[in-house]
Amino acid sequence: MPVVTATLALIIFTAGAASGALGALLGLGGGVFLVPFLNLALGFPFSAAAAISLTTVIATSSTVSASRAGKQLINMKLGMLLEVATAGGSFLGGVTAQLIGQSVLQKLFGVVAILVAIIMLTRLRRRNVILDPTANPGVLGGRYYEEESGCEVTYRVKRLPVAIVASFIAGNVSSLLGIGGGIIKVPVLNAWCGIPLRAAAATSAFMIGVTATAGAVIYYGLGQLEPALAAAAVLGVQLGSWAGMRFGAAAPVKWLKVSMAVLLFIVSAMMLARSGR
């Protein structure tokens, strides 16, 4: 673990701001970008990087959820249902992470990132919205105003069992890799469960705070969380999340999907290269 200094705290604050902006913009929580930076660039042990990242995921969740609560983007009913599976997976992941070597975790991170990027690129033209304002959203579906369509749109939830299984896996991967779980939940909800990207991202942001807390407790109890550096990262993420949300509100959905895929490919390549050393 690097020695805690003011310079290191400033670097982590800056990295947190960039990760927070990307996390809020794409609904991934930011950990998918912060963990590789801490692990590869700054030389943090993977478990320490994951612990710091999980604290920023909690901060991102709070910021994004508060800002989007009044815009009907967060699907509370679906989120609460999936959170049961996610929290269980998160606790299990925090325990499992203590038994797996760093190179294995790096490989797993890289493979997960590639799979998610491919999924996003295969669904560029799929929007999952119904423009008829009288359409029935079903028990777990929803409605929200979409600027791109210029009207209120409706969506229905499909393949609920897939969403539940994906949420459990996302919770496990979240704690195992310190990435919040949005990296799995957002693409799966959007690609296979009929939920528009903006609604999937907002609902994921609502859930990832609880998910990350379940895993962060394990790391903290084992002394792998450095409070001073975590605080610097959280402050940076809060600032970055605010900027990401302002930009993301007007960004085209197709652009967001392509950006997400490109960033995931880059991160994956870095992690897989490092794991082979």
N, C-alpha and C positions, 0 to 999 in steps of 0.2 A: 504494500500500500504506500503510495507517495506521501511525503511529509506535507501536512496541512500548512499552507502559507496564504498570504493575502493574494498573491499572484495566481496561485492555483484556484482559489475561490473565485476570482474574477474571470478566469478562463471558463470555469464550470458555469458561472452565471451567464456568460455569453453563449455557451453551448446550449444551456437550458432555454434561453430565449429563442434560439433558432429551432430547437426541437419542439418547443411549445407552439411556435407558429405553424410548423409543419403538422404537428399532431392535431391542432384545432382545425386546421384547413382540411385535412384528410380524414379526421375522425379516428386516428390510430393511437392517440395518447402520447406520442412523442418519444416513448421509450425505444421504439425501433430504430431511432436515429441517435439517441443519447447513449445507449448501451455500447454500440460499436465505437463511438468516440471515446468514451471513458476506458474501454477495454483495449482498443487498438492504438489510439493516439496518446493516451495518458498512462497506459500501463497498469490500470487498475485490475485486480483479480476479477474474474467474471462475476463472482458472487457479490462483491462489493459494488460493482457497476450496476448489477441488477437491483440491489437494495436501494441505492440512490435513485435509480430510475423509477422504482415503484412509488417512492414518495412524490415524485413529480407527476406521476400518473394520477395520483389522488388529487393533486392541486389542479391539474388540467380538467379533470372530471367536474370539480366544483365550479370552476370558472365557466366552462362551456355549458354545463347544465343550467346554471343561473341565468345565463344570457339568452338561452334558447327556450326556456320554460314557457314563455308567453307567446311563442310563435307556432305552437302546435306541432313542432318537429319531433319532439320526444314522445315516443309511444310508451306511456307509463305502464299500461297493462301488459304489453309484451315484454317490456324491460324487467318488470318485477318477476314475471314467470321465468324468464331465461336466467335471471340472476341467481336463482336457487341452484341451478346446475353449474353456473359459472363459479360461484363461491366455493362449492365442493371441489371442483377441479383445481381452483387456486390454492386451497389449503394443501391438497395432495402434492401440487407442484412445488410448493415451498419446502416440503419435507424431502421430496425426491431430488431436488437440486443439490442437497448436501451429500448425496451419494454418487454423483456423476462427475467425471473429470471435465476440466475446462475445455479441452479440445473437442470433446463430444458435444458439449453445449454450443460451441461455436459452429460446428457442422450442422447441428439441428437448427440453429438460428438461420444459417444460410439456406438450408433446404426449404424451411417454412417460408422464407421471404420469396424465394423463386416461385414456389407453387402459388402463392397469393398473387404475385405479379402476373403470372400467366392467366389466372382466372380473371383478373381485372381487364386484361387486354382482349380476352375473348368475349367480353360483355360490353364493349364500348357503345354500341348502338341501343342497348336495352335500357329503358328508362323506368319501367314498372309503374307508370302513372296512368290513371283513368281520368280523362278530361271532363267527363259527364258529372256535374255537381250533384246529381240525384242518385248516383250509383251507390249501392250498399257496400260499405267497407268490410262487413262481416264482424265477428266478435272481437278479433284482435287487430283489425286494420285501422286505418285512420285517414284524416284529411289535413291538408295544410295549404297555405297560399304559396304558390311557386312563381317567382319573378320571371323565369324563362318562359313559362306558359301564359303569364299574365292573368291567372285565375286560380281558384281553389281546385286542387287536384285530390283524387282519391286513390288509395291503394289497398290491396287485400294481402293478407299473410298466407303464404302457401308453404307446404311441406314443413309443418311445425316440428315433427320429430327430427328433421335434419337440423333445424335451428337449435333444438335442445342439445343434441349430440355435439354440434359445433361449439356451443357455449361451454359445455363441460371441457372440451379439448382446449378452447381458448383460455379458460381459467387456469388449466394446468400449464399451458405454454406461457401464460402471463407470468406466473410466479417462477417458473423454471428459468425463463429468459429475461424477466424484468421488463416486458414490453406492453403490459396493459391488456392484452387480449383483443384489442380492436383490430389488429392486423389480420385476425382470422374472422372475427364476427362481422365486420363491415362488408368484406367481399362476399361472404357466404350469404348473409341476409340480402344483399343486393343481387347476387347472381342467381341464387336458387330459391329464395323465399319470398320473392315478389315485392321487396321493400325498396323504394327509391334511395339513391345514394345519400341524399341530405338527411332523410329520416333515419336511415341506418346509422349514419355517422353520429347524429344527435342522440339516438337511443343507446348506442355503444358508449358514448361519452358519459351518459347518465349511469351506465352499469359499471364502467371500469374503475370508478373510485372504490366501490365496495370490493370488487375483485382484487385490486391492488392491496387494499388494507389487509385482506386475509393472508396474502403472501408476505407482505412487509413485516408482519408480526413475527414470522419465523426468523427472518434475517436479523431483525432487531434483537430478538431473544438470544441469538447466537453471537452477538457482538460484531456483526458484519456491516452495520450501518454507521457511517461517520456523520454525526448530526450537523456539524458546521458546514460540511460540503453539501449535504442534503439541503440545508437551508438556502445556500447560494443557488443551487439548481432550481429549487422551488420558486424563488423570487424571479429568476430568469424565465422560467416556464410561464408564470403568471403574466409577465409582460408580453412574451411571445404569443401566448394564447389569445390575448386581446387583439393583437395585430392580425393574427391568422383568421380570426372570426370576421373581422371587418373586411378583409380581402375576399374571403371565401364566400361571403353572402352574394357577391356579384359574379364570381367566376363560373364559367360554363362547366357543367357536370363532366362532359367528355374530357375537357382539359384537366380536371381534377383526377380522373381515372388514369390518364396517361402519365401525369406527374407522379402519382402514387406508384405505378408500375416501374417507371424509370428509377426512382429513388430506391425501390426495393431491390431491383437488379444490382444497383451499385453497392448497396449495403451487403447483399448476399455474396457478391464477388469478394469483397474485403474480408468478410468473416471466413469464407471457405479457404481463401489464400492463407490467412493467419493460422487456421486450424491445422494446416499441413506442416507447419514449421516445428 
